[in-house]
Every structure is written in C-alpha cells, then in structure tokens.
Amino acid sequence: MTEKINAADAMIKVLEDWGIHNIYGLPGGSFDSTMNALYNRRHTINYVQVRHEEVGALAAAGEAKVTGRIGATFGSAGPGAVHLLNGLYDAQYDNVPVLALVGQVPTAAMNTNYFQEMNENPMFADVSVYNRTAMTAEQLPHVVDEAIRQAYKHNGVAVVTIPK
C-alpha cells in the first residue's frame, strides 16, 4: 500500500533528495503548508528565516557560489515574490544554480484581483532558466525536481510558483 503525503512534504523530500541543506526565506500566508513541512523536516533541512526576501535570495546565491551546490530561497505571493529579484539576478550574473519557490494565491482566486495576486511568471522570465507554476498538488514534487535539474544543467535560476 502506498503512503499518502501532502504536496509540501513531498516537495521538501525532493529538496532533501537533491542534497539541499538550507533554505532561506520569510514566511507568509501563501506558504503555510511549506512552513509546516519545513518544521516537520527540521532535522534534515535547515530553514533560515531572513528579515527580507532579497536577503534570502542573496544568501541562496552566496551559498551556491561558495559550495557549488544549488541554493534555495522562497518568497510569498505578491511583494514577497518581487523582493526576490535582486538576489536572483545576482545568481544569474554569476552563473550559479538557485531554486526560488514563489508563493501564489489559491488557484480559485487567480485572475480575480485577489489580495497580493499578480501574474508572477512573466516577472521571472528574464532571470530564470526554468519558470513554471505547479497547478496541482500532484505536480508539485515533479515540477520542483525538474526545476533543480534545469538549474544545475544551465547553472542558473529556476523558479517554481506554488499556488496556496
């Protein structure tokens, strides 16, 4: 019998399988389940809370530069996503692999002018080698796995947008 786990736990398992030891970010409402998953896996992946999303993206880029391994960061929907950009461009300019997990409003609220809702994908098109939205819970671990693969393959930024 196959054990069922939620999408956020499955996603964190993918990060662990790729050897990601740290993830930098600032929690927000669009990341509740991810924060719970990080807490549940706190002995295998270190969550570093930063004071601003830009710092998280810069820390992930810095880790990638120093270690040669992919750095990981996240930002919540709307302004949190925008604040990632400077750090992601830093990673792009230095050709290092970084995974950015970006929160989004619930899929049912998309395209309705919901609080902090915006079309985030075009904003990340220029900075990323991979830029996708996981539209279902079942897709999430597979999209994150492919994002990491592409970030390593192209030494660049991979962005995965995750609706709440």
C-alpha positions as CSV (number, residue, x, y, z in Angstrom):
1,M,0.0,0.0,0.0
2,T,1.3,3.4,-0.9
3,E,1.5,6.0,1.8
4,K,-0.1,9.4,1.0
5,I,1.7,12.6,2.0
6,N,0.8,16.1,1.3
7,A,2.4,18.1,-1.5
8,A,4.5,20.3,0.7
9,D,6.0,17.3,2.5
10,A,6.7,15.7,-0.9
11,M,8.3,18.9,-2.2
12,I,10.6,19.1,0.9
13,K,11.6,15.4,0.3
14,V,12.7,16.3,-3.2
15,L,14.9,19.1,-1.8
16,E,16.4,16.6,0.6
17,D,17.0,14.1,-2.1
18,W,18.9,16.7,-4.1
19,G,21.1,17.4,-1.0
20,I,19.7,20.8,-0.2
21,H,20.7,21.6,3.4
22,N,19.5,25.2,3.8
23,I,16.5,27.2,2.6
24,Y,16.3,30.9,3.1
25,G,13.0,32.8,3.3
26,L,10.5,34.9,5.1
27,P,7.2,33.2,5.9
28,G,3.9,34.5,4.6
29,G,0.3,33.3,4.4
30,S,0.8,31.7,1.0
31,F,3.5,29.4,2.5
32,D,1.6,27.9,5.5
33,S,1.9,24.2,4.4
34,T,5.5,24.6,3.3
35,M,6.4,26.1,6.7
36,N,4.7,23.1,8.4
37,A,6.7,20.7,6.1
38,L,9.9,22.5,6.9
39,Y,9.2,22.3,10.6
40,N,8.4,18.5,10.3
41,R,11.8,18.0,8.5
42,R,13.8,20.4,10.6
43,H,16.4,17.8,11.4
44,T,17.3,17.3,7.8
45,I,16.8,20.7,6.1
46,N,17.7,23.9,7.9
47,Y,15.2,26.8,7.5
48,V,16.9,30.2,7.8
49,Q,14.4,33.0,8.5
50,V,15.6,36.2,7.0
51,R,14.2,39.7,7.5
52,H,13.6,40.4,3.8
53,E,13.2,38.2,0.8
54,E,16.0,39.9,-1.0
55,V,18.4,38.8,1.7
56,G,17.1,35.2,1.3
57,A,17.8,35.2,-2.4
58,L,21.2,36.7,-1.9
59,A,22.1,34.1,0.8
60,A,21.0,31.3,-1.6
61,A,23.1,32.7,-4.4
62,G,26.1,33.1,-2.0
63,E,25.7,29.6,-0.8
64,A,25.8,28.3,-4.3
65,K,28.9,30.4,-5.1
66,V,30.8,29.1,-2.1
67,T,29.7,25.4,-2.2
68,G,29.0,24.7,-5.8
69,R,25.6,23.2,-4.8
70,I,22.2,24.7,-5.5
71,G,21.0,27.4,-3.2
72,A,17.3,27.6,-2.2
73,T,15.1,30.5,-1.3
74,F,11.4,31.4,-1.1
75,G,9.1,34.4,-1.1
76,S,5.4,34.7,-0.5
77,A,2.8,35.9,-3.0
78,G,2.9,39.4,-4.4
79,P,5.5,41.7,-2.8
80,G,7.5,38.7,-1.4
81,A,8.0,37.5,-4.9
82,V,9.1,40.9,-6.2
83,H,11.6,41.2,-3.4
84,L,13.4,38.0,-4.6
85,L,14.5,39.6,-7.9
86,N,17.8,41.3,-6.9
87,G,19.2,38.2,-5.4
88,L,18.1,36.0,-8.3
89,Y,19.8,38.4,-10.8
90,D,22.9,38.1,-8.6
91,A,22.8,34.3,-9.1
92,Q,22.1,34.7,-12.8
93,Y,25.0,37.0,-13.4
94,D,27.4,34.7,-11.6
95,N,26.0,31.6,-13.3
96,V,25.2,29.6,-10.1
97,P,22.2,27.3,-9.6
98,V,19.4,28.7,-7.4
99,L,15.9,27.4,-6.7
100,A,13.3,30.0,-5.9
101,L,10.0,28.8,-4.6
102,V,7.4,31.5,-5.0
103,G,4.0,31.7,-3.2
104,Q,0.8,32.5,-5.1
105,V,-2.8,33.0,-4.1
106,P,-5.1,29.9,-4.3
107,T,-5.8,28.8,-7.8
108,A,-9.5,29.6,-7.5
109,A,-8.6,33.2,-6.7
110,M,-6.2,33.7,-9.6
111,N,-7.2,36.3,-12.1
112,T,-9.7,37.9,-9.7
113,N,-7.6,40.8,-8.3
114,Y,-7.3,38.8,-5.1
115,F,-5.2,40.4,-2.3
116,Q,-1.5,40.2,-3.3
117,E,-2.4,38.3,-6.5
118,M,-0.3,39.1,-9.6
119,N,0.9,37.3,-12.7
120,E,4.4,36.4,-11.4
121,N,5.6,34.2,-14.2
122,P,6.4,37.0,-16.7
123,M,8.3,38.8,-14.0
124,F,10.7,35.9,-13.6
125,A,11.1,35.1,-17.3
126,D,14.2,37.2,-17.8
127,V,16.1,35.9,-14.8
128,S,15.3,32.2,-15.0
129,V,16.3,29.2,-17.0
130,Y,13.1,27.4,-15.8
131,N,9.9,29.1,-14.7
132,R,6.8,27.1,-14.0
133,T,3.7,27.1,-11.9
134,A,2.6,23.9,-10.2
135,M,-1.1,23.9,-10.8
136,T,-1.9,20.8,-8.8
137,A,-0.6,19.1,-5.7
138,E,0.4,16.1,-7.7
139,Q,2.5,18.2,-10.0
140,L,4.5,20.0,-7.3
141,P,7.2,17.4,-6.5
142,H,7.8,16.7,-10.2
143,V,8.0,20.4,-11.1
144,V,10.4,21.1,-8.3
145,D,12.6,18.1,-9.3
146,E,12.7,19.3,-12.9
147,A,13.5,22.9,-11.7
148,I,16.5,21.7,-9.8
149,R,17.6,19.6,-12.7
150,Q,17.4,22.6,-15.0
151,A,19.1,24.9,-12.6
152,Y,22.1,22.6,-12.4
153,K,22.1,21.9,-16.2
154,H,22.2,25.6,-17.1
155,N,23.9,27.0,-14.0
156,G,21.0,29.3,-13.4
157,V,17.9,30.3,-11.6
158,A,14.9,28.0,-11.5
159,V,11.5,29.4,-10.3
160,V,8.6,27.4,-9.2
161,T,5.4,29.2,-8.4
162,I,3.2,27.4,-5.9
163,P,-0.5,28.4,-5.5
164,K,-1.8,28.1,-2.0
